[in-house]
């Protein structure tokens, strides 16, 4: 288990531009266009390695047992052991089922990235982020 406390760890970048998000992490119009064309976008790294490690630990705890179940049984995806272990585990509304993962999905930096581009808001699209450091537009 990692030592990072996800509950109190705000991953907004200290000393960054107004709003805490460095300009290099804000999606620009090219990023929004890439997302509109491909349905995904890879952000620059915005979470520390320790934070990601703690989030992975929280996800592993979630798969061993949820803190609570949702009040409805269908209309969403929620991986269970019956789905098998050699598949992508898709869980919607995980922040409502895991006290440990809620702080991850509620990180201000994610909202700031989603709201950073006026073009994204005007088009109604949302930006998908990743915590890993990779090129923003692979294959371009």
N, C-alpha and C positions, 0 to 999 in steps of 0.2 A: 504494500500500500504506500502511495506517495505521501509526502508531507504537506502538499499544497492544500489549503482549505478552500474549496470551490465556493463555499457560501460567502466568504468575504473577500474574494480575489477579483477585483475589477480590472480587467485586462486592457482598459483604455491606455494608450501610450502616454506616459508622463512626458511633459514638455513638448507635446505635439501641437499642431495648429488648433485653432479654436474648435471646441467640441471633442478634443482629445484624439482625433483620428489624423494621422499624418497624411499630408496631401498625396503621397505615393500610394496610399491604401484606398483612396477614394476612387470609385469607378468613374472613369471619364466617358465621353461620348463614344469612343472606340470600344471601350469595354461593354457598354450597353448595347451597341450594335452587334458585337460578337455574341453576347448573350441572346439577343433576339434571333440571331441566325442559328446558333447551336444549342440553345437551351441550357447552357452552363457557362461558368466563368470561374477562373481560379484567381483568388485574391493573393496579394503579397502576404507574407507571414504576419499574423496579428496576435497570435497567442504564444506564450512562452512554452518551451518544451516541457517544463514541470507542470504547467497547467494542462497541457494535452495528456501527459501521463496520468494525471489525477482524473481527468475526464474518462480516459480509457478504463481506469480502475472502477469508476462509478458505473460505466456501461456494463462491465463484467458483473458487478453487484446487481445491477438491474436485471440481467439475464438469469441470475440465480434466484431472484425473487423481487417482485414489484412491491413498492410501498403501498400502493392502492391500485384497484382496478377501475376502469372507466364504467360509468353507469349505463352504458349501452353496449351491445354485443357485436354489432355489425356496422358497416359503412366506413370502415377504416382498416388499415393494415396493422397487424400486431403479431410479430413473430412469436411462435411457441416452439417447444421441443418437437412437437408433432410435425412441424414444417421441415425438420431435418437440420443437421449441423453443417452441411456443405453448401449452404445457400447464403445469399445476401440477407441479412437480418434487417428487415424494414419494420420500424415501429413508429407509427404516427402518434402524436400527442404524448411523447415520452415525458415531456416536462410536467404533465399532469399525473404521471404514474411514478415518478422518481424524484424524491426530495434532493438527491445528490446531483441529478442531471439538470434540474430546473435552473440553477445558477449559470450553467453553461449556455443554455439557449437564451437566457435573459441578459447575456453580456451586452452592455451598451455599445461596444464596438460593432456588433452585428447589426443593430438597428441603425447606427450611424452610417455604416456602409450601404445599407439598403436605401437609406434616405438621402445619400450624398449627391446623387445625380438627378438634377431636375428633369433630364430626358427620361430617366427611368420612371419617375413619377408620372410624367405626362403620357408615357406609353402604357402605363399600367403594369409594366414588367417589374419583377423583383430580381435582385442580384443574388446569386448563390455564391457562398464563400467557402474557402477551404483554409485550413490552418497551416498547410504545408507551403514551403518555399519552392515555387516552380515558376516557369515562365508564364506570363499572364495569358498568352494566346498560343498554346502549343500547335505546331504545324503551320503557323503563319510565317 
